[in-house]
């Protein structure tokens, strides 16, 4: 079994990243969601990552089909960005719930709590998280800055954590559904596991 010691082999992980936007997918403007997700995950994880990236329009059936395809392809984690507001074309939460085996409401609740520290309109966000098979699917905000804030949480000037980000709970959730052992870089986001779930070094 791989260990988390220096020079040790870390479990490889396949991660789906999905940017959902009519305009970006049609080339009206450059997508910033996929680069932001890939950059943050690369900084946050020790694990070797294979990314499966998709840029798709705000179409509910297409979003659901993309999520199913990524899960079927072996993605242990699927992160989406965009389409979670109250606008008529914002259907990412509905598409995500439609493919769920279990809903994980704590993720959305915590994301809104973090975002409310910055903007009162955070209450308009409808992000959800679900488990499908052995995959965790999480809807994230659309802006790169907000993506990082919700994943990492809020820190004081001295670097101490004020509000935990949602990613701190992701590795243990993936443990529980039978996925690979994700190991985070503490300076970016320190994962939490019960002592009984921590791999010996």
Buried (B, 14 or more C-beta within 10 A) or exposed (E): EBBBEEEEEBBEBBBBBBBBBBEBBEEEEEBBBBBBBBEBBEBBBEBEBEBBBBBBBBBBEBBBBBBBBBBEEBBBBBBBBBBBBEEEBBBBBBBBBBBBEEBBEEBBEBBBBBBBEEEEEBEBBBBBBBBBBBBBBBBBBBBBEBBBBBBBBBEEEEEEBEBBBBBBBBBBBBBEBEBBBBBBEEEBBBBEBEEEEBBEE
